[in-house]
Amino acid sequence: MGEKQKVKRNDWKIAEKTTSGTSMKQVAATALILLLSLFLLPLLIFRGSGGPDEAAQPTGTLPLDHTVVSPDPTADSGRTVRVQMGDGEVLSLPLDKYLWRVVAAEMPASFEPAALEAQTVAARTYTASKMGRTVENHPDADVCTDINCCQAYITPEEAAANWGDKAEEYTAKIAAAVAATDHMVILYQGEPIQAVFFSSAAGRTVDAVEVWGNDVPYLAGVDSPEGEDDVPNYHSQVTVSLEEFKSAFLAAYPQADLSGAPESWFGVPETNSAGGVASVIVGGVVVKGSELRTLFSLRSANFTVAAGSEGITFSVTGYGHGVGMSQYGANTLAKEGKGYQEILKWYYTGVEIGPMP
Ligand SMILES: [Zn+2]
């Protein structure tokens, strides 16, 4: 759109300069037609060559003499990612194809387009931070498909099978999110950030320093708007018997004393800035909320504990580690009309959205 407006503004200036005399008007008209054809012809050829997504490209990045034949090396389609599969095989994929597979695996395709776009940019940013860098776990690949190391991954065939009769719609929807954000990443002081994300927050995201101990300026805690109406299983419960609790907890913390009544095992939790459990004393031992989360497979570290003779019950809110972008929060913001850049800037403090270095 921006390019068309630019052309019109130029024409206007030229028309103004050549208004003296009728013959000059004719000359000007001829010049104008010539000029228009010069500008518009390559534009038309270019617009006709691609998909419906070029309109979403940021203006200024597409020169008018862009040729259809050679792929743009700065575009996702012109970059190659080496992806190590579960069986160790390394696939070389164009970045846009790889991102499609990540987004299809990481976020429900039913989400709003702007949320899918935010997720795509987060995934591209993660990938950018790994490309051209030696990763210890997979020295021959930029990324892998193990979610404990890199990002989730699903093939188009597997995704289509999961989506059933929505397959065609969702396939196109994710492709559109990738195309609409082509080569854009999240930058802090000019470098791609650690674009961490999680499923849903309990009102606020958690400052990185509170979860991982290292202060990351752009991973500060912020409000997150999703609630029980937006998120399936927003509130969840886990109950374990006293015997189960004892054996699991004592295996991890053998120094703990769980000899008294279960009501006496738990101290008053220290809460983090998001209202989650930073730490709690259990059987005389200080335990992080995130450690209890792992030990008893809680959906998040935002929980309360009820202890009694019938067992230990954790009542949990939200899902995930709580740092960075909340996916359901992103979807709620998108429903409120926010674009992907606004969503990303909401969750990652002080960042810019810009071309991949
Ligand atoms: Zn990996």
Boltz pocket constraint, residues with backbone or C-beta under 6 A from the ligand:
constraints:
  - pocket:
      binder: B
      contacts: [[A, 135], [A, 137], [A, 138], [A, 142], [A, 143], [A, 144], [A, 145], [A, 146], [A, 149], [A, 150], [A, 151]]
      max_distance: 6.0
